[in-house]
């Protein structure tokens, strides 16, 4: 007994010739179907190069197109010639011109010889198939698909919508239950001949001619009528991505293919010289006896699909800039945003750097310039301090800053004077730690020497901006770690919120804070707020500063202990 190989070829004829010769010289007869769209000269040359092999034949040709009946017709024609011309064949193995044997042919023949009545074909019902792509599983059997999905996509989709609207439903031929599976199978002579010689074949063929992608369902369905000895798996390693497109194997996949223990792999890049030379050489004669197990490499493919679809957290590239909401994390690392702290404390950035050892910037989104730490004009990754460059894409500016400084926590100041384009970005980023002293923007106005009418106008503008910003931070959609204090409650007891912030960032020392940043002078600030009210502006974000008195930034004296008898 031996194994017959049916090959469907439409391109890369040099590689198809090399593989066909490998099969034939190892006593496996080969029947080749060449797509009728291939030019006569290329076909004649291909056939002439294999004419020295008596066990290689070429069958009648069909014009083949993906997703249509032509592929099934091609396999039928080739299989009929195989069964008629080579009576010693006990199993028929369907392959393509881009398939490559991974193990010695003798080992595959021996493996199938030990299982003379077993059919290897993936065959599962539509309810059990998790990999159908395009929204058509059961519908591919109940609707009609006379138009090519690739050439006439609009007509294809319009016809499907029309059938759904009219509630059209085809009748499945009696006696069969639709099944799906990989189009690469290995069937026994008995089963394959029963399918091809069935008296009802004409009715079955007529039905499947209008099924979508019939090469994934024709043999997979009919094999259930003629055999109960079915291994629902393919002996061909064939991997597909999340879009249903086949993975192509290159030279650097050599060890990966060997690890799978599969007999055949598809789809091989025609220029993968290392793969063809390695697997088709006499050096690849080692008989392992291992059971084909493509599951060994599933984990690697799963990681590859995840990397392709999700990317790395916080990394945005021109090749895969994600749609809104599809990104794998908005930024790649945690960072801290401080609002109102630099206005309330002197040299706050230097103090914070001493406490936590992080990189502390000024207002990165200030309208005048990007205030990098230590006044640097250019920062990591060639980020410039130009506000025009930054504002061209503020989101990309921030994500690049975090990505370029992986391993070092970034902290920066923010406020209502800054560019507000990233309000929602901050709020929805789980990596963001946002600490806000609401109303602290009024302190620089309080210390400014401007006309009071200008101060009142600017205060009203900044308060309106910050109110919108706080509403975003308090939104149901916010995922950042947000802490908001009014200026009045923060000034009343600053050490406790500062300790909380430092603990969350991860201070160098677990001890309690022994040093607090120096607060700017607030003498007369209460009266300043009252003056704003008197001028018709209501400063409500600062909290309950009493008019005419100043906040006292001193710890409260403990009460004297007393004994209750």
Buried (B, 14 or more C-beta within 10 A) or exposed (E): EBBBBBBBBBEBBEBBBBBBBBBBEBEBBBBBBBBBEBEEEEBEEBBEBBEEBEBBBBBEBBEBBEBBBBBBBBBBBBBBBBBEBBEEBBBBBBBBBBBBBBBBBEBBBEBBEEBEEBBBBBBBBBEEBEEBEEEBBBBBBBBBBEBBBEEEEEEBEEBBEEBEEEEEEBEBBEEBEBBBBBBBBBBBBBBBBBBBEBEBBEEBBEBBBBBBBBBBBBBBBBBBBBBEEBBBBBBBBBBBBEEEEEBBBEBEBBEBBBBBBBBBBBBBBBEBEEBBEBBBEEEBEEEEEEEBBBEBBEEEBEEEBEEEBBBEBBBBEEEBEBEEEEBBBBBBBBBBBBBBBBBBBEEBBEBBBEBBBBBBBBBBBBEEBBBBBEEEEEBBEEBBBEBEEBBEEBEEBBBBBBBBBEEEBBBBBBBBBBBBEBBBBBBBBEBBBBBBBBBBBBBBBBEEEEEEEEBBBBBBEBBEBBEEBBEBBEBEEBEBBBBBBBBBBBBBEBEEBBBEBBEBBEBEEEEEBEEEBEBBEBEEBBBBBBBBEEBEBEBBBBBEBEEEEBBEEEEEEEEEEEEEE
